[in-house]
């Protein structure tokens, strides 16, 4: 790998009582990368993700985003670095219109005029123009996911962290999301947590596999797919 | 689009207020006008909770604490200073500053909603007990004796810069009504600003607001302090309307009443709770003149009925019915239009299909 390291975890651990969800993980992300995190349920992907975004305060270790020590900081402090975050369950403003949702993301960083332009651009880019006045609460699950992606995009982040962006989407929406993620990756470094292997094949080159709170393997998608250990943890095969 | 409709209705409401400001003294008897100052003070208190709870989602069960602090601060400052203009600002400042200090511990300590309600209620009741136990010559601030449960007599407002020129009780109505209109317009303006829209966003989803980079603790603290300041100003008017401040301002009945006003009037609107406060004041004072039905029983029934049957409150309920009726009539109209359009076109279409 070449280029600058933009995100790093050092011996990152997260314990819940006696359960070790993330176990001394050392993870490195280089500039302009599109990294997928995969792993079976309970592998610690989402916990790891929450440590990166400030939603959880790590038990041990640190998260460093560029020069900022993000471990144990508030989510808004992480977001302020220019990090766009999409959570697993869509976190949107249900009682507000699609447009207001996107505007709130754009306006955080921009003046009133630029925010308006950025909102319109984002609504057009994500094909949300027709439903811009609809309340987000009444939309279908896939559309809500897209509104949340729109909020991430409208903030013009340089680092984008997505937790299961295609959960609950139709096949067509998944394809569009794959295209959008590739497009976002033109201007931003990305981490995408997923367990839909089909989807990962569409977007990934570099993949990190989590298993039991640790990194099992880190390689290209093809190499990961061929790896016997990965097959074992995914399919539950006993080692022979 | 929805916001511009809201703005139009808000300006309309303010205009009605201005008309009332000038018309009321011509229409009503002197007694009613003097009484109105107190009612309007309560209406402003309701407005402050409408802002904090209805827009910010902060269920403050002790909004009367800032109201009472404002009333006491005004009275004590006015007695000591000998004029009333500076005390108005002192009262607003004391109420807002106390809200900011209390809010700091609540919001930066990440106290959850239920505990926020418990804490604000408890602090209010602490003020109640504390001030009730100040009946003695040793409890005084400057020249002002706190007077225990009898309270302190509040000096009436004077013309700024002229302490001897004191307002008559009937003139106080103009001040109170103007204060309500200005406070209302201020709140409307605030909810339309970036700050106000972020507050609504925080009410809708705290985590998302944080993930967008908004420091929700700071926003909540700011709104809580602003709400405290408005309640403090209402307290100044209340002290003028009643003519004295007593610890009863801080009692459980009054603080529960503010919650009922907002529930009845409707959360998420500003004018709803204002009207709720006024309506319930006249209802309870009307009931107070007879002895057959207990006042609190009626209030309790109203609260239960609203929570169960009209959970959004009167105003949002009425707006909802109005919107449904509008969209239904729109639908009917467009159906009629479609039918009319379809009828003459049919032969043409058939001809086109044949060709």
Interface residues (C-beta under 8 A of the other chain):
Chain A: X53 X55 X74 X75 X76 X79 X80 X85 X87 X91 X92 X93 X94 X95 X96 X97 X100 X103 X104 X105 X107 X108 X109 X112 X133 X148 X151 X155
Chain B: X1 X2 X194 X197 X198 X200 X201 X203 X204 X205 X207 X208 X209 X210 X211 X212 X213 X214 X215 X216
